[in-house]
Amino acid sequence: MKFDELKSEFSFPKLEEEVLKYWDETDTFHNGIKLHQHAPRFSFYEGPPTANGSPGVHHVIARTIKDMICRYKQMRGFLVERKAGWDTHGLPVEIEVETALGLKTKSDIEKYGVAAFNDKCRLSVFRYKKDWDELTRRIGYWLDLDKPYVTCDNNYIETVWWILAQFYNRGMLYKGHKILPYCPRCGTGLSSHEVAQGYQDVKDPSIFVRAELADEPGTKFLVWTTTPWTLISNVALAVAADADYIKVKRGDEKLILAESLADRVLGTDYEVLERFKGSTLEYKKYKPFFNYSTILLNLCLLQYNASFSFS
């Protein structure tokens, strides 16, 4: 077989366009599906992108891998229909619309009108759809974009509810409890991705608490926490197994704390009595924290940013 010589004016981008043009003119993708109508089915579910954001390089990588698998299965004789999809739910869509409309709070949305706000969100969802379609075509990713599933479409929503009803009727659903990130401003749960988008450093109030050892009267763990409201039900303390801890004498009391934090917490007015690893503290028992009324009083003071420690 003789191949044409690769000339200096050869252009890969131009060759790509010629191949894509040929695929468009011959409708290669759809014809390939028609040829396999009676073949065994290989189901491919397109993890739907959110069309209200521009596609990036990471989408090219993921879609290349998806396309490779689907082409392989089709060449092996399977029917691979490759239905496209668009994810139209989530706070990113709402936040984009809120910003465009100058809305700051949930009450602002209610004043604007929930129905009108939802209409704006539906329009925003497909803001970048042309960019997505063009990217899909340019990277040679074969996908049925003519009949996509769209998560805000009533038919799709009703289908999801129907599937859930089947699970329920077969006794495959149960009611339980799960801790989720929550947005008090929006009044909704948050996905881990949404939490990451709004990450910022904040300063939280914290307190130091003394916990006396059950078998060593007068010796106390010096405990630091940023969640003082959990003290009422506290049943355990955490230490780092490989970290260095010390027992010190400070005034009339003996305290156990991490050596690296001693100067920062106590200053220099203390005497080191013992040094040991955190692992030696495992299974040490301490007395329950003082009465609930004392805890609640201090928690109330905490609301006014009072600086204190208590034992």
Residue pairs with C-beta under 8 A, 6 or more apart in sequence:
16 138
16 140
19 140
20 137
20 138
20 140
22 28
23 29
23 140
29 142
29 144
30 144
32 74
32 142
33 79
33 80
33 81
33 144
36 74
36 77
36 78
36 79
36 80
37 79
38 79
39 77
39 78
39 79
40 77
40 78
40 79
41 78
41 79
41 80
41 81
42 70
42 73
42 74
42 78
42 79
42 80
44 66
44 69
44 70
44 73
44 80
44 81
44 82
44 83
45 83
45 85
46 66
46 82
46 83
46 84
46 85
46 143
47 62
47 85
48 84
48 85
48 86
48 87
48 149
48 151
49 55
49 59
49 86
49 87
49 132
50 86
50 87
50 88
50 90
50 92
50 93
50 125
51 86
51 87
51 88
51 125
51 126
51 127
51 128
51 129
51 132
52 88
52 92
52 93
52 96
52 124
52 125
52 126
52 127
52 128
53 92
53 128
54 128
54 131
55 128
55 131
55 132
55 135
59 135
60 135
60 139
63 136
63 139
63 141
64 139
64 141
66 141
67 139
67 140
67 141
67 142
70 80
70 82
70 142
71 142
73 80
74 80
81 144
82 142
82 143
82 144
83 143
83 144
83 147
83 148
83 149
84 136
84 143
84 144
84 145
84 147
84 148
84 149
85 148
85 149
85 150
85 151
86 125
86 126
86 129
86 148
86 149
86 150
86 151
87 151
88 122
88 125
88 150
88 151
88 152
89 151
89 152
90 191
90 194
91 183
91 186
91 188
91 190
91 194
92 194
92 197
93 121
93 124
93 125
94 117
94 121
94 186
96 124
97 103
97 117
97 120
97 121
97 124
98 104
98 108
98 109
100 120
100 124
101 112
101 117
101 120
103 109
103 112
103 117
105 185
106 185
106 186
106 187
109 117
122 152
125 152
133 145
136 143
136 145
149 156
150 156
151 157
164 173
167 173
180 189
180 190
181 189
181 190
181 191
181 192
181 194
181 195
182 188
182 189
182 190
183 189
183 190
183 194
204 226
205 226
205 228
205 302
205 305
206 224
206 225
206 226
206 228
207 224
207 225
207 228
207 298
207 302
207 308
207 309
207 310
208 222
208 223
208 224
208 265
208 309
209 222
209 223
209 224
209 225
209 228
209 231
209 289
209 309
209 310
209 311
210 220
210 221
210 222
210 223
210 253
210 255
210 309
210 310
210 311
211 220
211 221
211 223
211 237
211 286
211 287
211 289
212 218
212 219
212 220
212 221
212 286
212 287
212 311
213 219
213 220
213 221
213 256
213 284
213 285
213 286
213 287
214 285
214 286
214 287
215 285
216 254
218 253
218 254
219 247
219 254
219 255
219 256
220 253
220 254
220 255
220 256
220 286
220 311
221 237
221 255
221 256
221 257
221 286
222 255
222 256
222 257
222 265
223 237
224 265
225 231
228 295
228 298
228 299
228 302
229 299
231 289
231 295
232 289
232 292
232 295
232 296
234 289
237 286
239 245
239 278
239 281
239 282
240 258
240 278
241 277
241 278
241 279
241 282
242 277
242 278
242 279
243 258
243 259
243 260
243 277
243 278
244 258
244 259
244 260
244 275
244 276
244 277
244 278
245 256
245 257
245 258
245 259
245 275
245 276
245 277
245 278
245 281
246 256
246 257
246 258
246 259
246 262
246 272
246 273
246 274
246 275
246 276
247 254
247 255
247 256
247 272
247 273
247 274
247 276
248 254
248 255
248 256
248 257
248 262
248 266
248 270
248 271
248 272
248 273
249 270
249 271
249 273
250 266
250 269
250 270
250 271
254 273
255 266
255 270
256 281
257 265
257 266
258 278
259 275
262 270
289 295
290 310
290 311
294 310
298 308
298 310
301 308
